[in-house]
Amino acid sequence: MDVESVATNKKDKDSALSIKTELSDSDSLSSPTRHSLNLSDGSEDQLDRLQQVELARTTPMSQWRAGTVQAWLEVVMAMPMYIRSCSENVKSGKVLLGLTDEDLELGLGVSSLMHRRKLRLAIEDYRDAENGRGLSKAADMDHHWVAKAWLSDVGLPQYSQAFHTHLVDGRMLNSLTRRDLERHLNITKKFHQALQARRIQCEHQNVDPLVWTSHRVMKWIRDIDLKEFAEGLLNSGVHGAVMVLDPTFNTDAMATALGIPGSKHMVRRHLVEEMKTLIGPARADAKQDYEHLGLGTPPTLLRQNSLGRPPSSTSRHADEEGSLRRRAVKPPAGFSPKARSGRDLSCHGSYGSLPREVRDHTPPRAEGSPIRGYTSIEVTNV
């Protein structure tokens, strides 16, 4: 082998190793290249595959050869299980651009609905890029980043395995419906589904707390002196977009997520005031941003007063009085109205506090004496 050939081969290897370093240092938490290929030994086949990946990144799909198509499918799309069928049926990028959903299922053997959708959305993105617009920003978010980083940011890391199994990437996030979340990803809780429904609404918003992650919300909970409840938001799905953009999310929902007992009235009242200060203006700003950007009115009107408010003393006392009366009429199960001494402790028809024998000897009310009625009682929880 002459010196010129040796130099050429060395240059090709250096170029491939440079591509390897660049792909391994990508912004993704787990680069798909590292998961699909074992690059430690630097074999000729792997270096060639990396060169093909670089061609896929820099060349329009219509100009791809068979090797580039296979490298793209294995490394970029993380679908090595379909390589054999691809090598037999897809010989160029032009053929790939023309594949239909039926072709993907029959020709490539892609039986998974979610995998077919991922391929179809990617092909459509590359087809649009042929017109000079370039790939969408969603193309930069691979399924490793979605499953690890994004789900953690929105407080739902427990669904990471399901997202990883279905290879959900950035393009697929925009296409997920409620049925997809329930049927394929096993997300059935209302506020957990809201993470996807509200994510699209907050894509172009750059104001706090709209863009807060679940961890940032937990920090805010600690900052308002409720740190003992902050850990309750782990795996709750509560993040900034849900707090601001979901009109059904109020202080009761937040208190439930935090695990604040209903008996802690003062703590809940404190939470109400803090959420009104934080979320009220943010919801008003979100509505103005929608109108200013020409996006129309949000799907459901964002109301500043939908957060809830601390119960008024009148309504609270009325509720408590009604509760007391209900308990007086029907004692708890298993409760005996007679105490150990044999004395009857049950409530009487007039709800008086005196036994019948005492009331019978009570002097009658003098004629003309005023009758004072009380519409409510006040119960102090000490």
N, C-alpha and C positions, 0 to 999 in steps of 0.2 A: 504494500500500500504506500503510495507516495505521500510526501509531506502535505501537499495541498488537500488530499482527501482526508487525512488525519485532522487537519485544521478545520475543514468543513464539518466533520462529524462532531468535533469538540464544540464548535459554535452552535450546532443544533442542540446538543445536550445542555449547554449553558443557557440557551434560550428556553428550553423546556423546564429547566430547574428554576429559572426566573419566573415562569408562569406558575410553577408549583408553589413558590414562595408567596406570590401575589394572591393566589386562590386561598392558601392556608391562612393568610393574614386578613381575610375578608371580614366585614363587619358582623357577619352572622356569628351567633354564639357557637354553633357547630357547623362548620363548613361542610356542605354536601360532598365536596371533593374528598375530604378526609374520611368520610363515612363510606363512600363508594369505592375508593381505590386505596390500596395499601402502597404508599409512595416511598416507604423507607428504603427499599432496595434499589430504586431508580432503574428498573428494568427497561429495556427498549420499548416493549409494548405499552408500558405505563407512560413513558415519556412521550410516545407518539399520541397516546390518548389525550394527554394534557395539551399537546399542540392542537389537536382537533377541537378541544374545548375552547381554546383561545380563538380559533377560527369561528366557532359558533357565536362567540361574544362580539366579534368585530366584523362579521360578514353577513349580508342579508340571507335569509333562509333559502331563498330561491337559488342561491349559488352553492349550496352545500352539496357535498358528495356523500356517498353512503357512509364512509367512516365518520364524518362530522355528525351526521344524523344519529349514529349509534352512540357516539361520545356524548352528545347533547342529552339523549334519552337516559343514559346510564348515570352521568355525573351531574348535569344541571337539573334534570327532572327527578333524579334519584329513583329511577325505575329500571334497574338492571334485569328484573324478572321478565321483561318484554323484549330483551335484546335479540334472542334467537328468532322470534317471529318478525321482528323489525328487519333483521339482516336478510331474511328470505323475501320480504314483500316490499320494503321501502328502500329504493336505491338512490334517492336524491331528495333534496329539500323541496323541489317542485312537487314531487309526489306527496310529501308530507303536508304541504300547504293545502292540497286538495282533498285530504282525508275527511270523511264525514264521521258522525258518531257511530254509524253502523260499521264503517270501515275499521274504526278503532276496536270495536268489539269482535268482529269476525276476522279481520286481517291481522291484527296484532294480538288478539286474544285477551284484550283488556275487559274482563268481566265486571270489575268493580265500577259502579256508577260514579263514585267520587273520583276515581283515577281517570275515568274517561272525561269527566268534566275538567279536571286539571289539565289534561292534554289538549282538550278542545279550546279552553280559554287561552292557553299558552300559544297555540297555533294561530288563533285569532289575533292575539297581541302581536305576533311576528308578522302576520299579514298586514296589519295596520302600520307596522313599522316600515314596511316596504314602500309606503307612500312618503317617507321622509320625516315622519313625526317622532320616530324613535320608540323604544319600548316604554311601557307605562312604568311609573314609579313602583307599582306593586310587584314588578318583576324582580326588584331588589330584595324582596322578603321571601326567603325560602322557608320550607316547612319546618326546619329545625328552629329557626328564629321564632316563628309563630308559636310552636309548641312549647318552647322554653321561655323565651323572653317576653313575648306579648301576653300570653296567658298569665304569666306571673305578674305583669304590670297591671292587669285588670282584676287581679285577685282570684283567678280561677285555675291555679296550677293542677288541681285534681283531674282536669280534663286533658292534660298534656298527652297521655298515652293514646287516647282516642284520636286527637288531632294528628299525632305522629303516624298512627296506623293508616289513616286516610290521606296522608301526605298533603294536608291543608296548607297552602302557601298564601302569599299576599293576594294573588288574583282570585283565589277561591273565597277569601273572606268576604269580598264584595258580592258574591253570588249566593251565599248561604241564606236559606229561608228558615222559618220556624220549624217547618217539617224536617228539614235537614238536621237542625240542631237536636230535635227529639229522636228522630229515627236512626241517624248515623252516628251522632256524637254524644247521645245520651244526656243531653242538657234539657231538663224538663222544668226546672224552677223558673218562675216568672222573671225575677231580677237577674238571673243568670242568662236568660235569653235576651234580656235588655242590653247586655254588653255588646251584642252584635247589632241590634236595632239602633242603638244610639251611637255606635262607633262612627257610622257614616255621617251623622249629623255633626260630629265634632272634628271631622278631618281638617276643615279649614278655619277652625277657631283657635286662637292663640291667647286666650285669656284664662286666668285662674278663677275659680277652681275647676273650670270645664275640662281641662286637660290633666287633672290630677290622676295619678295612678292610685291603686288601692293602698299601697304603702304610704303615699303622701297623705291620703285621708287619715290613715292611722296616726301619722305624725300630728295632724291637726287635732285629732281627738286627744292626744297627749297634751298638746299645747293649751287646750281649754280645760285642763285639770280633770280629765276623765281617763287618765292613763290606766287605771285598773280595769277599764272595759275595752281598751284598744285592741287587745288580742282577739276579741270577739269577731273582728272583721276579717280574720284569716279565712280564706275559702268561702267568703260570703258573696263575692261578686259585686260588692259596693265600691264604685270608683267615681271620679269626678263627673263623668258624662252621665251616669245614672242619676247622681244627685241633682244635677242642673237640668237635664233635658227630659227626664221622666216625670211627668206631672203627678203620677200616682205615688211617687216616692216622697214620703213626708217624715215628720219627726217620730211618729210611731214606728214606721218601718226601720228607721235608723236605730231607735232605742231597742227594738226587737233584735236587730242584727248585732248590736253591742251586748245584748244580754242584760240590759238594765231592768230590774224587777219593777212591776207595775206599782208596788208599794212605795217606791222611792220617788215621791211626787216632786220634791225639791230638785233632785238630780235631773228628772225629766224636764222640769220647767227651765232649768239652766240650759239643757240641750236645745230646747225650743228657741230660746233667745239667741244662742250662738248660731244656730242654723239660719234663723231669720236674718241675722247680720251678714252671714256669708253667702247663703244661697239666694236670698231675695234679690239683691242687686245683680247677681250673676244671671238669674233667669230673665230679668228685664233687659240686660245687655245682650243676651242671646237672641231675644226676640227682635231687638233693634238691629243686630247684625244680620239676621235673616232678611229683614226688610231692606236694609241698606245695600246688601249684596244682590238684591233682586231675586232672592230665593223664595219669596212669598212668605206666607204664614207657616210656622212649624206645624207638623201633622196634628198635634194637639196643642191648644193654646197654653202657653206657659204662664201660669198665674202665680203672682208673688205670694198670695194669701193661701196657696194650696199646701204650704208646709205644715199647717196645723198651729194651734195656739194653746197655751195652758188653759185648762178649764176654769171658767169663772166660778167665783165662790157660790153664786146662787145655784148654778146648774150642778156644781159638785155636791152642795148640801142637799139638793133635791134628790140627786142620784143616791146619796148615802142614806137619806131618810127612807127612800123607797126600798133600798136594800135592807135596812133595818126592819121595815115592816114585813118584807117578804120572809126574812128570817124568823120574825115573830110568829107569823101565820103557820109556817111549815118548818119545824126544827130539823136540824141535820139528821141524816139517817143514823140510826143506832143510838140517838140521844134520848135519854129518859128524862121527862120533865120533873121527876122527883129526885131530889138530892139524897145523899146518904142519910140525912136526918129524917127523911120521910116527908119533908116539907115540899109542897107543890110549888115549883119554880116556873111553871109555864105562864105565858103571857095571857092576860084576860081580855075579854071582848072589848073593853074600852081602852086597852093599851095603857092602863094606869099602872103605877108602880106599887100600889098598896094591895094587900090581900083582901079578899072579899069580906071577911069578918070585920076588918078595920073600916072598910068603906061603908059598911052597913051602919056603923055608929058615928059616922062623920056628920056633923050638924049640917042641915040644909042651907043652901045659899040664900042670904037675905034678899028680899024682893028689891029689885032696882039696882042691885050691885052689878058692876060692869063685868062683861065676859071678855076676857082677853084671849084671842086666838093667835097662834103662831104658825106661820106657813112653813117654817123650816127650822131645823135644828142645826147647830154647828158641832161637828165632831172634830176634835183636835187629836191628830195622830202624834203622840209624844214619843 
